[in-house]
Amino acid sequence: MNPDPKIQQFLEDTSMASPEKYTILQAARDIVFQQHPAISERFIYGGIMFSLGKDFGGIFASKHHVSFEFSQGYLLNDPDKHLEGAGKFRRHLKLCQLKDVSTKNVAGFVSQAMELLDQQ
């Protein structure tokens, strides 16, 4: 994980404003770094963008949820219809509670997104 001061400030601010969103953000970050420890992260667009040579997704705190955005989300296999969005490429998961991290299969979508990077 990155000691980027902007990321640290974002996490601290989120923790103070909404401990539940902070817990969701940290759980999602943990999943990302468990999948591949060489992933880099940077603070951009008001959230944390993840990259493994190329950007593949990011997490953002909204007013009522945490959003995990996938850059090539339209290519992800989503039989349970957890992904939202109707744009050309991007799709996102709305994570309103900590249990959503597992019930909406964040780990599976992160894995798929990283596999897509290998195919590009």
Backbone bond lengths (Angstrom), bond angles and torsions (degrees), N, CA, C in turn:
res aa  C-N    CA-C-N  psi(-1)  N-CA   C-N-CA  omega(-1)  CA-C   N-CA-C  phi
1 M - - - 1.452 - - 1.522 109.04 -
2 N 1.277 114.61 156.31 1.445 123.03 -170.99 1.528 112.02 -94.92
3 P 1.330 117.26 130.54 1.468 118.66 175.64 1.534 112.85 -84.34
4 D 1.332 117.33 23.20 1.465 122.70 179.52 1.531 109.19 -52.02
5 P 1.325 117.55 123.68 1.470 119.52 -177.85 1.532 113.74 -61.10
6 K 1.328 117.42 -30.91 1.470 119.61 178.31 1.530 110.66 -68.10
7 I 1.330 116.35 -39.26 1.465 119.87 177.63 1.519 109.63 -67.28
8 Q 1.313 116.81 -44.19 1.461 120.47 179.15 1.527 111.17 -60.07
9 Q 1.341 116.41 -41.29 1.469 120.02 179.21 1.529 110.65 -66.23
10 F 1.318 116.57 -42.30 1.463 121.47 177.27 1.529 110.65 -58.23
11 L 1.327 116.33 -45.91 1.465 120.42 179.76 1.525 111.61 -65.84
12 E 1.320 117.03 -42.42 1.470 120.19 178.00 1.522 111.00 -62.79
13 D 1.337 116.60 -45.87 1.469 120.35 179.35 1.522 111.00 -60.65
14 T 1.327 116.09 -42.39 1.468 120.44 179.20 1.521 110.67 -65.16
15 S 1.321 116.10 -41.34 1.463 120.74 179.61 1.526 111.40 -59.54
16 M 1.308 116.22 -41.19 1.467 120.22 -179.20 1.526 111.69 -73.18
17 A 1.329 116.57 -37.32 1.460 120.47 -177.09 1.527 112.09 -78.48
18 S 1.347 115.87 -37.45 1.462 119.78 -176.38 1.527 109.64 -155.05
19 P 1.332 116.52 94.42 1.470 119.12 179.45 1.531 113.28 -55.18
20 E 1.341 118.36 -34.25 1.462 119.96 -179.96 1.528 111.15 -67.06
21 K 1.331 117.40 -42.86 1.468 119.54 177.73 1.524 110.57 -64.14
22 Y 1.314 116.52 -38.40 1.465 120.27 177.30 1.531 110.36 -60.18
23 T 1.313 116.98 -44.64 1.461 121.42 179.54 1.533 110.67 -62.25
24 I 1.321 116.97 -40.64 1.465 121.40 177.66 1.530 110.17 -64.56
25 L 1.336 117.10 -46.49 1.471 121.13 178.17 1.525 111.14 -56.72
26 Q 1.324 116.05 -46.36 1.454 119.76 -177.94 1.531 111.57 -66.74
27 A 1.315 117.17 -38.74 1.466 120.17 177.99 1.529 110.54 -63.67
28 A 1.318 116.92 -41.68 1.463 120.64 178.38 1.527 110.86 -65.67
29 R 1.319 117.31 -43.14 1.473 120.68 177.50 1.520 110.74 -61.52
30 D 1.316 116.90 -42.64 1.466 120.37 178.79 1.528 110.78 -58.01
31 I 1.308 116.90 -43.24 1.465 120.74 178.90 1.518 110.63 -60.89
32 V 1.318 116.10 -45.33 1.460 120.02 -179.28 1.527 110.57 -58.73
33 F 1.326 116.95 -48.32 1.463 119.77 -176.06 1.527 112.68 -75.08
34 Q 1.323 117.94 -21.89 1.462 120.21 172.88 1.525 110.41 -70.74
35 Q 1.322 116.44 -32.50 1.468 120.65 -179.63 1.528 111.01 -68.63
36 H 1.339 116.39 -39.34 1.464 119.50 -178.28 1.529 108.32 -160.62
37 P 1.325 117.47 108.32 1.473 120.39 -175.46 1.531 114.88 -65.37
38 A 1.326 118.12 -15.86 1.472 120.12 -178.89 1.530 112.75 -86.28
39 I 1.302 117.67 3.42 1.466 120.60 178.77 1.522 108.95 -64.02
40 S 1.314 114.87 138.98 1.463 119.25 175.18 1.524 108.56 -104.73
41 E 1.308 114.97 158.21 1.463 120.46 178.02 1.517 108.27 -136.30
42 R 1.319 114.99 150.07 1.460 120.01 175.91 1.520 108.86 -146.47
43 F 1.311 115.38 155.02 1.463 120.66 179.27 1.521 108.02 -88.69
44 I 1.331 115.30 121.26 1.460 120.91 -179.74 1.527 108.74 -157.56
45 Y 1.305 116.92 147.65 1.468 122.40 178.58 1.523 112.51 58.05
46 G 1.329 116.94 26.19 1.459 120.74 178.73 1.506 114.86 79.46
47 G 1.329 117.52 16.47 1.462 121.50 179.79 1.514 111.08 -153.47
48 I 1.301 116.57 -164.94 1.457 122.36 -177.45 1.522 109.31 -110.80
49 M 1.333 115.82 120.38 1.461 122.01 178.19 1.519 109.13 -99.68
50 F 1.327 116.41 135.33 1.460 122.66 179.77 1.520 110.03 -105.09
51 S 1.339 114.70 142.35 1.450 119.82 -177.42 1.522 110.68 -143.37
52 L 1.300 114.78 145.86 1.461 122.37 171.91 1.530 104.72 -136.14
53 G 1.326 114.61 73.04 1.462 120.90 -171.56 1.519 110.69 86.78
54 K 1.321 116.61 -45.15 1.471 123.87 175.58 1.523 108.03 -132.27
55 D 1.326 114.92 152.23 1.471 119.42 176.50 1.524 109.52 -65.15
56 F 1.333 115.92 137.69 1.464 118.96 175.73 1.509 112.53 -126.63
57 G 1.319 118.41 -13.91 1.458 119.54 179.26 1.508 111.53 175.79
58 G 1.319 114.55 174.03 1.453 119.34 -179.98 1.514 111.34 -161.54
59 I 1.327 114.54 163.21 1.462 120.32 178.96 1.524 109.82 -118.88
60 F 1.309 114.35 140.75 1.455 121.81 -174.53 1.519 109.56 -140.81
61 A 1.314 116.53 137.95 1.462 121.30 177.99 1.524 108.66 -93.32
62 S 1.310 115.87 120.42 1.461 122.39 175.93 1.528 108.46 -102.52
63 K 1.314 116.11 -179.05 1.462 119.96 -177.58 1.528 112.35 -61.15
64 H 1.348 117.24 -41.71 1.458 120.50 -173.95 1.525 115.01 -116.05
65 H 1.332 117.87 -0.09 1.457 120.05 -177.17 1.525 110.54 -162.65
66 V 1.320 115.15 174.03 1.456 122.48 169.23 1.517 106.00 -106.09
67 S 1.301 116.38 136.07 1.454 121.27 -179.82 1.526 109.23 -110.40
68 F 1.315 117.12 128.71 1.460 121.53 172.30 1.525 105.65 -105.34
69 E 1.317 115.66 109.98 1.459 122.96 -176.24 1.520 109.78 -94.96
70 F 1.316 116.53 138.50 1.463 122.11 177.31 1.525 108.70 -118.10
71 S 1.332 115.32 120.81 1.465 121.77 -175.01 1.522 112.89 -56.97
72 Q 1.323 117.35 -40.51 1.469 122.53 179.69 1.534 110.04 -113.56
73 G 1.315 115.60 40.64 1.450 121.49 -174.59 1.511 115.10 -58.84
74 Y 1.319 116.61 -26.90 1.465 119.34 -179.35 1.535 111.95 -65.47
75 L 1.337 117.08 -17.48 1.463 121.43 179.56 1.530 113.33 -92.87
76 L 1.319 117.88 -6.64 1.462 121.04 -175.58 1.534 111.27 -79.92
77 N 1.309 115.19 140.45 1.462 121.37 176.38 1.526 108.39 -74.85
78 D 1.326 116.58 121.58 1.465 121.70 -174.60 1.534 110.48 -137.68
79 P 1.340 117.26 68.59 1.470 119.19 -176.56 1.528 113.95 -63.69
80 D 1.336 117.73 -26.01 1.464 120.35 -179.44 1.525 113.35 -91.33
81 K 1.319 117.05 1.48 1.476 123.11 175.39 1.532 112.64 59.74
82 H 1.333 116.17 45.16 1.465 120.41 176.29 1.525 111.98 -82.68
83 L 1.324 117.18 -30.45 1.460 120.57 -177.71 1.520 110.60 -72.53
84 E 1.321 114.78 140.94 1.459 120.95 178.80 1.519 108.82 -119.78
85 G 1.319 115.59 160.99 1.455 121.53 177.15 1.509 111.22 118.31
86 A 1.308 115.17 144.64 1.455 120.49 -177.82 1.525 111.43 -125.36
87 G 1.327 116.91 14.34 1.452 120.41 178.54 1.517 111.18 -70.24
88 K 1.313 115.28 177.83 1.456 120.40 -176.63 1.537 112.20 -65.28
89 F 1.332 118.10 -40.08 1.463 121.09 -175.19 1.526 114.29 -125.35
90 R 1.307 116.70 -50.62 1.465 122.55 -169.32 1.531 111.89 -72.94
91 R 1.354 114.48 141.46 1.464 122.16 171.14 1.519 107.34 -135.39
92 H 1.325 116.59 159.32 1.460 119.17 -177.85 1.528 111.39 -142.70
93 L 1.322 113.31 157.51 1.461 122.52 172.28 1.514 107.69 -106.54
94 K 1.316 117.50 132.12 1.460 121.38 172.10 1.519 108.00 -92.42
95 L 1.312 116.14 119.70 1.460 122.45 -179.14 1.525 107.80 -111.74
96 C 1.319 116.47 102.44 1.468 121.85 -176.53 1.525 112.75 -94.77
97 Q 1.317 116.84 -23.69 1.462 122.55 -178.96 1.532 107.58 -139.09
98 L 1.316 116.29 159.14 1.458 120.51 -179.81 1.532 111.59 -56.85
99 K 1.322 117.36 -38.41 1.473 119.30 -178.13 1.519 112.31 -63.57
100 D 1.342 118.06 -22.12 1.465 121.06 178.36 1.533 111.90 -63.04
101 V 1.323 116.83 -26.69 1.461 120.29 179.17 1.527 110.05 -59.28
102 S 1.317 116.64 -39.35 1.468 119.08 178.31 1.530 111.80 -89.54
103 T 1.328 118.18 -43.52 1.467 119.23 -175.75 1.527 112.58 -67.32
104 K 1.306 117.25 -26.52 1.471 120.65 177.63 1.525 112.14 -97.29
105 N 1.343 115.71 9.06 1.463 122.52 170.40 1.533 114.16 58.82
106 V 1.324 116.78 47.80 1.468 120.17 177.76 1.527 110.69 -54.19
107 A 1.319 117.79 -44.41 1.471 120.98 -178.52 1.528 111.36 -58.92
108 G 1.299 117.09 -42.18 1.464 120.61 179.80 1.512 112.61 -65.30
109 F 1.331 116.68 -41.29 1.461 119.80 179.36 1.529 111.36 -69.84
110 V 1.331 117.25 -38.12 1.469 120.36 176.87 1.528 109.33 -62.37
111 S 1.314 116.78 -44.05 1.459 121.11 178.88 1.531 110.90 -59.69
112 Q 1.314 116.52 -46.49 1.474 120.40 178.75 1.525 111.51 -61.66
113 A 1.338 116.07 -42.65 1.471 120.39 -178.86 1.524 110.47 -62.59
114 M 1.325 117.17 -39.35 1.460 120.44 178.98 1.531 110.74 -70.12
115 E 1.322 118.00 -36.25 1.471 120.96 176.50 1.524 110.49 -62.68
116 L 1.331 116.78 -37.19 1.468 119.90 177.56 1.528 111.21 -61.86
117 L 1.324 117.44 -34.62 1.461 119.97 177.74 1.519 110.89 -61.61
118 D 1.328 117.31 -37.57 1.455 121.50 179.09 1.532 111.82 -66.25
119 Q 1.321 116.55 -26.55 1.465 120.87 -177.51 1.523 112.57 -87.07
120 Q 1.315 117.26 -11.14 1.479 120.10 -176.32 1.502 111.24 -90.91
